Amino acid sequence: MRIRAIDLFCGAGGSSWGAREAGVEIVAAFDLWPLAGKAHDANFPEAEFIPGRLEELDVDALTKRLERIDLILSSPECTNHSPAKGNKLRHEQSKDTAFQVVRFAEAFKPRWVIIENVVNMRNWTRYAEFKSALEKLSYNLHEQVLNSAHFGVPQSRRRLFLVADKQQMPPKVTPRKTEPKKIADIVDLKEKYTWTPLRQPNRAKATLERAERGFAALGESKPFLLVYYGSDGGGGWQRLNRPLRTITTVDRFALVKPDPKHGHVMRMLQVPELQAAMGMPPKMKFKTGTRRDRIKMIGNAVCPPVMRHLVTLLIKT
């Protein structure tokens, strides 16, 4: 019997894609953002997209309409948990949307629930209460931090996975023992995209300073990335022979390469490159909205290979 799943806070469908590749049938997906719904519809025409706030949906009516559900996938709002938000005000009401996962689990009674979020979700003041609510529904819980770079994804993206199983303790996920993929595997250094001179009058001083630190380490003959976020001592640049740093919801990576005419040229990473850095195949469609919208959808997503590995492991046990 095929496993049937719903995807809460589905975004553009990274979790759905990974679960479908593991053999799961995606029955329905839920999200507040209409553009995410259009992207999900394009990639999952077999699934029903249900828009709006989960808090406002009649979950009892949904159980009758969607019938048997074996697995709930969920990626509750993470911005207010994420350190990427910096010192901005964090909204507890937004964090509390995670409790909709408990409400849907209570109504649908699936065997499995998978919650994905930023690692800092564990610092949430209601995190213990959230886990306890799932345990009261007779779920066994296993909590694990997984890095996408260990699953064939050319990006270092650490995420918390809280897995719930009604029948037994969920298994520990063992990452693949393979060499991590590199940025160089997914970026295009040729002339496919528009490049501009690195050194030009309107170029931001901070951008040039990042580039100079890259030149100091690598010399001026090798391409590298500028990284427009973080304060981890990385110097604002990154080599191409390692996985990309974590993709966020905004444009934060620029590629620099030597050029015979201008010395060096640069451009921002493009949607297909960021898509590849998430482990999303080219056939996964991101044609909805503006470039900024697409980057936001990608940055909000779950890496499909990680979810595929996790779901495959779950349904085999």
C-alpha positions as CSV (number, residue, x, y, z in Angstrom):
1,M,0.0,0.0,0.0
2,R,1.5,3.3,-1.1
3,I,2.3,5.9,1.7
4,R,0.1,9.0,1.5
5,A,1.4,12.4,2.7
6,I,0.4,16.0,3.2
7,D,2.9,18.8,3.3
8,L,2.3,21.7,5.8
9,F,4.1,25.0,5.2
10,C,5.1,23.4,1.9
11,G,6.7,26.4,0.1
12,A,7.7,25.5,-3.4
13,G,7.9,21.8,-2.5
14,G,11.4,20.7,-1.5
15,S,10.0,18.2,1.1
16,S,7.3,17.1,-1.3
17,W,9.9,16.4,-4.0
18,G,12.1,14.4,-1.7
19,A,9.2,12.3,-0.3
20,R,7.8,11.7,-3.8
21,E,11.2,10.4,-4.9
22,A,11.1,8.0,-1.9
23,G,7.8,6.6,-3.4
24,V,5.3,8.6,-1.3
25,E,2.1,10.0,-2.8
26,I,1.7,13.7,-2.1
27,V,-2.0,14.1,-1.5
28,A,-2.2,17.8,-0.5
29,A,0.0,20.7,0.4
30,F,-0.6,23.8,2.4
31,D,0.9,27.3,2.4
32,L,-0.1,30.9,2.9
33,W,2.0,32.3,0.0
34,P,0.1,32.2,-3.3
35,L,3.3,32.1,-5.4
36,A,4.5,29.1,-3.5
37,G,1.2,27.5,-4.3
38,K,1.7,28.2,-8.0
39,A,5.1,26.7,-7.9
40,H,3.9,23.6,-6.0
41,D,1.0,23.2,-8.5
42,A,3.5,23.2,-11.4
43,N,5.6,20.5,-9.8
44,F,2.9,18.4,-8.2
45,P,-0.2,18.5,-10.4
46,E,-1.4,15.4,-8.7
47,A,-1.6,17.1,-5.3
48,E,-4.3,19.5,-4.1
49,F,-2.9,22.9,-3.0
50,I,-4.8,24.4,-0.1
51,P,-4.1,28.1,0.5
52,G,-4.5,30.1,3.7
53,R,-3.6,30.1,7.3
54,L,-3.7,26.6,8.9
55,E,-5.3,28.1,12.0
56,E,-8.3,29.0,9.9
57,L,-8.8,25.7,8.2
58,D,-11.4,23.1,9.3
59,V,-9.1,20.2,9.9
60,D,-12.0,17.8,10.7
61,A,-13.5,18.5,7.3
62,L,-10.1,18.0,5.7
63,T,-9.7,14.5,7.2
64,K,-13.0,13.5,5.5
65,R,-11.9,15.0,2.2
66,L,-8.3,13.8,2.1
67,E,-9.0,10.5,3.9
68,R,-6.1,8.3,4.9
69,I,-2.8,10.1,5.6
70,D,0.2,8.2,6.7
71,L,2.8,10.9,6.8
72,I,2.8,14.7,7.6
73,L,5.7,16.7,6.3
74,S,6.1,20.1,7.9
75,S,8.5,23.1,7.9
76,P,6.9,25.6,10.2
77,E,7.8,29.3,9.9
78,C,11.5,29.6,10.7
79,T,12.5,33.2,10.2
80,N,11.8,34.1,13.9
81,H,14.0,31.2,15.1
82,S,16.8,31.9,12.6
83,P,20.0,33.7,13.6
84,A,19.9,35.2,10.1
85,K,17.2,37.5,11.5
86,G,19.9,39.2,13.7
87,N,18.7,41.5,16.4
88,K,15.3,42.2,14.7
89,L,12.2,41.7,16.8
90,R,11.1,38.0,16.9
91,H,7.4,37.3,16.9
92,E,6.3,34.6,19.3
93,Q,2.9,34.3,17.5
94,S,4.7,33.4,14.3
95,K,6.7,30.7,16.1
96,D,3.5,29.3,17.6
97,T,2.3,28.3,14.1
98,A,4.3,25.1,14.8
99,F,1.5,23.9,17.0
100,Q,-0.7,23.6,13.9
101,V,1.5,20.5,13.2
102,V,0.2,19.0,16.5
103,R,-3.4,19.9,15.6
104,F,-3.2,18.2,12.2
105,A,-1.4,15.2,13.6
106,E,-4.2,14.8,16.2
107,A,-6.9,15.0,13.5
108,F,-5.2,12.9,10.8
109,K,-3.5,10.4,13.1
110,P,-0.6,9.6,10.6
111,R,2.0,7.1,11.6
112,W,4.8,9.5,10.9
113,V,5.4,13.2,11.3
114,I,8.6,15.0,10.1
115,I,9.3,18.5,11.3
116,E,12.1,20.4,9.7
117,N,13.4,23.8,10.9
118,V,16.6,25.8,11.6
119,V,18.7,24.4,14.4
120,N,17.9,27.4,16.6
121,M,14.3,26.1,16.9
122,R,15.6,24.1,19.9
123,N,16.1,27.4,21.8
124,W,12.4,28.3,21.4
125,T,10.8,28.8,24.8
126,R,8.0,26.4,23.8
127,Y,10.1,23.8,22.1
128,A,9.8,21.3,25.1
129,E,6.1,21.9,25.2
130,F,5.8,21.3,21.5
131,K,7.6,18.0,21.7
132,S,5.5,17.0,24.7
133,A,2.3,17.7,22.8
134,L,3.4,15.2,20.1
135,E,4.4,12.7,22.8
136,K,0.9,13.0,24.3
137,L,-0.4,11.8,20.9
138,S,1.6,8.6,21.4
139,Y,4.5,9.6,19.1
140,N,8.0,8.4,19.7
141,L,10.4,11.3,18.9
142,H,13.9,11.4,17.6
143,E,15.7,14.7,17.1
144,Q,18.7,15.1,14.8
145,V,20.7,17.8,13.1
146,L,21.5,16.9,9.5
147,N,23.8,18.7,7.1
148,S,22.8,18.6,3.4
149,A,26.4,18.4,2.3
150,H,26.5,14.9,3.7
151,F,23.7,13.8,1.3
152,G,25.1,14.7,-2.1
153,V,24.1,18.4,-2.0
154,P,26.7,21.1,-2.9
155,Q,25.7,23.2,0.1
156,S,26.5,23.2,3.8
157,R,23.0,23.5,5.3
158,R,22.5,22.3,8.8
159,R,18.8,21.8,9.7
160,L,17.0,20.3,12.7
161,F,14.8,17.2,11.9
162,L,12.3,16.1,14.6
163,V,10.8,12.8,13.5
164,A,7.8,11.2,15.1
165,D,6.6,7.6,14.7
166,K,3.6,6.1,16.5
167,Q,4.8,2.5,16.3
168,Q,8.5,2.6,17.2
169,M,11.4,4.9,17.9
170,P,12.5,6.5,14.6
171,P,15.9,5.4,13.4
172,K,19.0,7.6,13.5
173,V,19.9,8.9,10.1
174,T,23.5,8.0,9.1
175,P,24.9,10.3,6.4
176,R,26.4,9.0,3.3
177,K,30.2,8.4,3.3
178,T,30.9,10.3,0.1
179,E,33.1,13.3,-0.8
180,P,31.0,16.4,-0.6
181,K,30.0,18.1,-3.8
182,K,31.6,21.5,-4.5
183,I,30.4,24.9,-5.7
184,A,32.5,24.4,-8.8
185,D,30.2,21.5,-9.7
186,I,27.2,23.8,-10.1
187,V,28.4,27.3,-11.2
188,D,28.8,28.4,-14.8
189,L,32.1,30.3,-15.3
190,K,31.4,30.9,-19.0
191,E,29.5,33.7,-20.7
192,K,26.0,32.3,-20.2
193,Y,25.1,35.1,-17.8
194,T,25.9,38.9,-17.8
195,W,29.1,39.8,-16.0
196,T,30.2,43.3,-15.0
197,P,33.7,44.7,-14.1
198,L,34.5,44.2,-10.5
199,R,36.3,47.5,-10.2
200,Q,34.0,50.2,-11.3
201,P,33.1,53.6,-9.8
202,N,29.8,52.6,-8.3
203,R,31.0,49.3,-6.7
204,A,30.5,49.2,-3.0
205,K,33.6,49.5,-0.9
206,A,32.7,46.5,1.2
207,T,32.4,44.4,-2.0
208,L,35.9,45.4,-3.1
209,E,37.3,44.7,0.4
210,R,35.8,41.1,0.3
211,A,37.3,40.6,-3.1
212,E,40.7,41.8,-2.0
213,R,40.7,39.3,0.9
214,G,40.0,36.6,-1.7
215,F,42.9,37.7,-3.9
216,A,45.2,37.8,-0.9
217,A,44.4,34.1,-0.2
218,L,44.1,32.7,-3.7
219,G,46.0,35.1,-5.9
220,E,44.3,36.8,-8.9
221,S,44.1,33.9,-11.3
222,K,41.4,31.8,-9.6
223,P,37.6,32.4,-9.4
224,F,35.9,32.5,-6.1
225,L,32.6,33.6,-4.4
226,L,31.8,36.7,-2.5
227,V,29.5,36.1,0.5
228,Y,27.3,38.9,1.6
229,Y,26.3,37.7,5.0
230,G,27.7,36.3,8.2
231,S,30.2,37.3,10.8
232,D,32.0,33.9,11.3
233,G,35.5,35.2,10.3
234,G,35.1,33.9,6.8
235,G,36.2,37.2,5.4
236,G,33.2,37.6,3.1
237,W,34.5,35.2,0.4
238,Q,34.5,31.5,-0.3
239,R,36.6,29.0,-2.4
240,L,34.8,27.0,-5.1
241,N,36.3,23.7,-4.0
242,R,33.8,23.2,-1.1
243,P,30.0,23.2,-0.6
244,L,28.2,26.5,-0.8
245,R,27.4,28.2,2.5
246,T,23.8,28.1,3.5
247,I,21.4,29.7,1.0
248,T,19.1,32.2,2.5
249,T,16.0,33.9,1.2
250,V,17.8,36.8,-0.4
251,D,20.5,37.3,-3.0
252,R,23.8,36.9,-1.1
253,F,26.4,35.2,-3.4
254,A,28.5,36.7,-6.2
255,L,30.9,34.9,-8.4
256,V,34.3,36.6,-9.3
257,K,36.6,35.5,-12.0
258,P,39.6,36.9,-13.9
259,D,38.9,38.6,-17.2
260,P,41.5,39.7,-19.8
261,K,39.7,42.9,-20.6
262,H,38.6,44.2,-17.2
263,G,41.0,42.4,-14.8
264,H,38.1,40.7,-13.0
265,V,34.4,40.5,-13.5
266,M,31.6,39.5,-11.3
267,R,27.9,38.5,-11.2
268,M,25.4,37.2,-8.7
269,L,24.6,33.5,-8.6
270,Q,21.5,32.8,-10.7
271,V,18.3,30.8,-9.9
272,P,19.4,27.6,-11.7
273,E,22.7,27.6,-9.8
274,L,21.0,28.2,-6.4
275,Q,18.4,25.5,-7.3
276,A,21.3,23.1,-8.1
277,A,23.0,24.0,-4.8
278,M,19.8,22.9,-3.0
279,G,19.9,19.5,-4.6
280,M,16.9,20.3,-6.7
281,P,16.9,18.8,-10.2
282,P,16.6,21.1,-13.3
283,K,13.2,19.6,-14.1
284,M,11.9,21.1,-10.8
285,K,10.1,24.3,-12.0
286,F,10.7,27.7,-10.6
287,K,9.0,30.0,-13.2
288,T,6.7,31.8,-10.8
289,G,7.1,35.4,-9.7
290,T,10.2,37.6,-9.9
291,R,13.8,36.6,-9.5
292,R,13.6,37.7,-5.9
293,D,10.5,35.6,-5.3
294,R,12.2,32.5,-6.8
295,I,15.3,33.0,-4.6
296,K,13.0,33.4,-1.6
297,M,11.3,30.1,-2.4
298,I,14.6,28.3,-2.9
299,G,16.1,29.7,0.3
300,N,13.0,28.7,2.3
301,A,13.0,25.1,1.0
302,V,14.1,21.8,2.2
303,C,16.9,20.0,0.2
304,P,15.1,17.1,-1.5
305,P,17.9,14.6,-1.2
306,V,17.9,14.9,2.6
307,M,14.2,14.4,2.8
308,R,14.3,11.5,0.3
309,H,16.9,9.8,2.4
310,L,15.0,10.3,5.6
311,V,11.6,9.2,4.3
312,T,13.1,6.2,2.6
313,L,14.7,5.1,5.9
314,L,11.4,5.7,7.8
315,I,9.1,3.7,5.5
316,K,11.5,0.8,5.3
317,T,11.5,0.3,9.1
